[in-house]
Amino acid sequence: MDNLLNPMLFERHSIRKYTDRPIDSEAVKQILEAGLLAPSSKSARPWHFIVVEDRAILEALSKCKKIGSRPIAGCALAIVVVADPEKSDVYIEDASVAAAFMHLQACALGVGSCWIQIRNRFDAADVPAARIVRSLLNIPDGLEPICIISCGMPDEQRRAVDPEKLEWQKVHIGEWTSGESL
Ligand SMILES: Cc1cc2nc3c(=O)[nH]c(=O)nc-3n(C[C@H](O)[C@H](O)[C@H](O)COP(=O)(O)O)c2cc1C
């Protein structure tokens, strides 16, 4: 059978360095569309996406964690993924799938992006990152910031994944097997 695996799946990487070029507005719309098209349990779609372009707010968001949030400072825009626990008992999974769809669609459009974890993360003074994000963006109580997808035109090249390096030992056929499975 022909290999119909999307080559983008090998080329996709987290991109954390961005040029100053703005992202085409149609591309931004398509990235958000991908999030809105994501599957969710019982089709509850318990998410909201906040698009942030204000440089001062991006700079503040980039400091919401001890480590791992600096890419936000240099991105063209950030998509803050917020979930509503009232709308679904699996809101974290639902919001995460939507975030992954946006990350993949960004890649398909040549836009670099990176998932920045917010839930369960803390800043240098041990303040919850979610509390900082909530206050910077006026997110109502009850809604939970899950992650931020930083987006920008790539200013770094990453090598495609070597198919030989895939961890096939983590695939188990029929039942749990330890050691070689395929
Ligand atoms: C749930 C999750 C949380 C992540 N959190 C961060 C983060 O806070 N900061 C960051 O720079 N990258 C973060 N990443 C990106 C990972 O570091 C990255 O996916 C991993 O190193 C593999 O690299 P690749 O995406 O280029 O294949 C996160 C990814 C996921 C899926």
The ligand as a Tripos MOL2 file, in Angstrom:
@<TRIPOS>MOLECULE
LIG
   31    33     1     0     0
SMALL
NO_CHARGES

@<TRIPOS>ATOM
      1 C1          1.0850   19.1250   27.1950 C.3       1 LIG1
      2 C2          2.2830   19.8460   26.6270 C.ar      1 LIG1
      3 C3          2.8740   20.8560   27.3540 C.ar      1 LIG1
      4 C4          3.9670   21.5520   26.8220 C.ar      1 LIG1
      5 N1          4.4660   22.6110   27.5080 N.ar      1 LIG1
      6 C5          5.4430   23.3400   26.9540 C.ar      1 LIG1
      7 C6          5.8700   24.5420   27.5910 C.ar      1 LIG1
      8 O1          5.3350   24.9740   28.6080 O.2       1 LIG1
      9 N2          6.8700   25.2570   27.0130 N.ar      1 LIG1
     10 C7          7.4680   24.8360   25.8410 C.ar      1 LIG1
     11 O2          8.3790   25.5280   25.3740 O.2       1 LIG1
     12 N3          7.0730   23.7150   25.2120 N.ar      1 LIG1
     13 C8          6.0670   22.9630   25.7330 C.ar      1 LIG1
     14 N4          5.5920   21.8710   25.0610 N.ar      1 LIG1
     15 C9          6.2300   21.4330   23.8120 C.3       1 LIG1
     16 C10         7.1120   20.1950   24.0850 C.3       1 LIG1
     17 O3          8.2620   20.6050   24.7920 O.3       1 LIG1
     18 C11         7.4730   19.5520   22.7390 C.3       1 LIG1
     19 O4          6.2930   19.0930   22.1190 O.3       1 LIG1
     20 C12         8.4310   18.3790   22.9220 C.3       1 LIG1
     21 O5          9.6770   18.8220   23.4210 O.3       1 LIG1
     22 C13         8.6570   17.6410   21.6010 C.3       1 LIG1
     23 O6          9.1700   18.5250   20.6360 O.3       1 LIG1
     24 P1          8.4100   18.7510   19.2580 P.3       1 LIG1
     25 O7          7.0520   19.3320   19.5580 O.co2     1 LIG1
     26 O8          9.2670   19.7170   18.4920 O.co2     1 LIG1
     27 O9          8.2860   17.4120   18.5810 O.co2     1 LIG1
     28 C14         4.5030   21.1800   25.5560 C.ar      1 LIG1
     29 C15         3.8870   20.1610   24.8280 C.ar      1 LIG1
     30 C16         2.7830   19.5130   25.3400 C.ar      1 LIG1
     31 C17         2.0980   18.4580   24.4910 C.3       1 LIG1
@<TRIPOS>BOND
     1     1     2 1
     2     2     3 ar
     3     2    30 ar
     4     3     4 ar
     5     4     5 ar
     6     4    28 ar
     7     5     6 ar
     8     6     7 ar
     9     6    13 1
    10     7     8 2
    11     7     9 ar
    12     9    10 ar
    13    10    11 2
    14    10    12 ar
    15    12    13 ar
    16    13    14 ar
    17    14    15 1
    18    14    28 ar
    19    15    16 1
    20    16    17 1
    21    16    18 1
    22    18    19 1
    23    18    20 1
    24    20    21 1
    25    20    22 1
    26    22    23 1
    27    23    24 1
    28    24    25 2
    29    24    26 1
    30    24    27 1
    31    28    29 ar
    32    29    30 ar
    33    30    31 1
@<TRIPOS>SUBSTRUCTURE
     1 LIG1         1 GROUP 0 **** ****
